[in-house]
Amino acid sequence: MIWNIVSDSSCDLRTEDFSSDKVAFELVPLRIQVGSQEFVDNDLLEVPVMLAAMADEKTASSTACPSPAAFARAFEKGDKTICFTISANLSGTYNAAVLGREMVLEEHPEKEICIIDSKATAGAMVLLIRKAKELMEADTTGDFGSICAQLRLYQAALRTCFTLENFDNLIKNGRMRPLVGTLLHSLGIHVIADATPQGTIHVADKARGEAKTYSAITALMRDSKDCAGAEVVISHCENITGALKLKERILADLPVKSVDVIPCRGLTSFYAMEKGLIIGY
């Protein structure tokens, strides 16, 4: 029996970061269109090159979700597969995965495939993948339904928040007026947002300067859930210094179990832009 975990590339996990003798893992990449250039969000993508292209491009860049066939190819490799996707309210990726599941089950009805909408992205998806791996490796009965149920409960308890410093992408996509973006940037104001339980984005706060921003983030985390023993993953877009400072603040302010720092992949870099930080906990 082959246990299989599949995720789209918004999870920020690299294939090389996953290791198991019992569980297979595969990433299905999204694509980023910048002018006439297309960037595939796989392990070979050079994020700084993509960000430079976005900065040079005057028109709005866009993203494209994987095809159902791409998910089907990943699902076919396992007997029991659990798939995590970026929030269905942010992308068509979840629907593509559902169609991919239907394609596989038509040919292989004996396979078991569970698709879970993370209602988030980045670190929250990393935590879901780690939990799935832990449950699969510990399993002795092959109780697929029980593992899926546990993961759905775990997903409901996870939270995501993020902070932005660069607003160019929001401006180019018409989601922020140029004057507002310029003013926020010149004043050193950071936007702090979180993901709702439905997987949509909610602007929670604004703060001026790093110290106040990180304090506001830990306050938001404290108010959103009991963080005692929580695992935290910080994804950073070309901002390891800021991520490490935020890690110190989280460890000082909250009773969390651990804080890991990882770089953003292409899709999350597209949204977070340079200096952006995404926190899953």
N, C-alpha and C positions, 0 to 999 in steps of 0.2 A: 504493500500500500504506500502510495506517495502522497504525503502532505505537501500542500502547495500554498504559498502566500503570493498574491499579486497586488501590485499597487501602481497607480499612475505616478508620474514623475513629480507631482507637487509635494511629495512626502519629504523631499530633501535628503533621503537616505541614498547612499551610493551602493551599487551592487557589491563592491568589495568590502563594505562595512557589515555585510550579513554573512554569518557563518553557522552552518548546522549540518550534522551528519544525517538528520532525520527529515528536515524540512527544506524544500526548494523555495527559491525566491526569484521573482521576476518583476522588473519595472517596465511599464508600458509608457513610452514618452509622449508628452504633448509637444506641440510645435509653436514656435514664435515667429511671426512674420514681421520683419522690419524693412519697410520699403520693398525692394525687389529681393531681399535676402531672406532665406528661411533658416531658422536655427532649430535643430532637433534636440530636445531636452534629454539627451542620453548622457552616459558617463564621460563622453568625449567632448562635450560642450565646454567651451572656454567662456565663462560668464563675463569676464572683463571685456572680451571682444564684442559680445552681444550688447553690453551696456554702452560701449563706445559707439556702436552702430545706432543704437536708439538715441543717443545724445545728438548725433550728427543728422539724423533723419527728421525732417520738418513735419512730416505727416504722422498721423497716429499709427502706432504699431498694434498688432492684434495677436491673439492666440487661437489655436485650433486643437480641439480634443482628439484623442486617438479614435480610430475607427472601431466599430464592433468586431471586425475581422482581426484586428490587432489583439483585442482582449481574448477572442476565441482561441487564437494561437497559444496564448499564455495559459488559458484554462485547460487546454487539451493535454498539457504536460503533467497534470496531477490527477489523482483519484478523488481527493477531497481538497477543494480549493476555497480559500477565503480571500476576497478581494476588497481593498479599501480604495475609495475615491475621494477626490476633493468635493467640497460641498456641492450638492446638486443645485443650489441656488446661485452658485457662481459659475458653473460650467455645465456643458452637456455630457461630461465624461461619465457620470453615473448612468445616464440613459444608454450610452454606448456600451458600457459594461453589461447592463441588463440584456441588451440585444445580443451581445457576444455570448452570454450564458445560454440564451435560447438556441443560438446556432449550434453550440456544442451539444446540448442535451438532445437535440433532434437526432444527432448521429450517435451519441453515447449517453443514453438515458441512465446508465448505471453510475455515472459520475455525480458527485455532490458538489455544488458550487453555491457559495453564500456571498452576496455582495452587500457591503456595509457602507452607507453614506457617512463619511466622517463628520459631516457638517462643519468642517474646518479645513485645514491644510497644514503643511510644514510639520512642526514638532508634534502636534497632536496625532498625526498619522504615523510618525515614528514610534510614538508610545503605543499605538494600537498594533503596529507590526511586532514590536517587542513582546507585547502581551500575548499575541497570537502564537508567536514562536514558543514562548514559555509554556502555554497550554498544550500545544501540539506535541512538544518534546516530552511533556510529563504524562501524556495520555497513554493508557494501557488498554482501553476498551474500544477505541474508535468511535466514541460517542460524538459525532459531528454536531448534532443539534445542540448539545449541551455547551460545546465550545462556542458556537455562534451566539447562543443566548448570553453567555458570560461576556463576550466581546461587545454585544449591543449595550449591556448595562455599563460596561467600562467606558464605552464611547459617550454615553449620556452624562457621565461624571467628569469628562474632560472639558477643559476650557482653553480658549485661544485669545491672545491679545497681541497688539503690535504697535510700533511707533514708526513714523515716517519723518524724514528730513528733506527728501527730494520730492518735489511735486510735479516735475516735468511731465511724467506720464499721465497724471490726472488732468493736467491742463490740455495736453494734446488730444486726449480722449473726450474733452468737453465736460469733464466732471468737476472742474474747478476753474474759476475765472483767473486769467493770467495775473491780474493785479493782486488778487488775494494770495496766490502762490508766491509771488515776488515779495509781498509784505511779510508773509509767514517766514520765508527763508531769510530775509534781511534782518528780521528781529530775533532769529534763532529759536523760533517757536516750533515745537514738535507736536504733531497730532498723535493722540493716543486713542486707539480703537479696539473693540473686541468683537468676537463673533457671538451672535445671538444663538439660543438653543435651536432655532430653525436654520442656522447656517448662513444668515445674512450678516452684513457688516454694520456696526453701530459705533459712531464717533462718541467716545466716552469722556474725553478730556483734552485739554491742550496745556502744554507746559513750556516754560522758557528756560533753556539751558539743560545740560545733561543731568546734573544732580537732581533738579526738580522733576525732570522727566522720569528718572529711574525710581524716585520716591513715589511718584504718581502711579507707576506701573505696579509696584509692590502693594500699594494701597488698593488698587483695582483687583489684584489677585486675591488679597485678603478678604475683600468684600464679596467676591464672586463664589468662593467655596472655602471649606476647611482645608487648608494646605498642609496639615500635619501629615508627614510621611509621603507627601506627593513627590513624584518624579517630574523634573522640569527639563524641557529641551528648548534652547535658544537657537534660532536660525538667524544668521547675520548675512547681510549683503555687503561684502567687502568692508566689514567693520568689526574685525576681531577685537580691537581695543575696546570699543563700546560694549561688545557682547561680554567681555571679561569683567568690565566694570559693573554691568548690570548683574552678572552672576554673583559678584561680591555683595551687591546690595540685596539681592534675593536671599542669599545665605544669611545675611545679617538680620534681615527683617522678618523672615518667615521660617517656620519649622519644617522645611521641606527635607526630603530624603537625599536628593541629589540634583545637580544642575549640570547638564551637558551642553556644550557649545558646538554647533556644526555650521558649515557654510550653506547658504541658499543655493539650490539648483537654479536652472533657467527660469522655470515658471514662477517661482516665488520671487526671484530677482526681478522679473518683469513687473510684478506688483509692488514689491517693497522698494525697489530702486536703491541706489548707493546709500549706505549708512542705515538702511532700514533694519529693524529687529523684529522678529516674530517669536512669540513665546507660547509654547504649548505646555499645559500642566494639568 
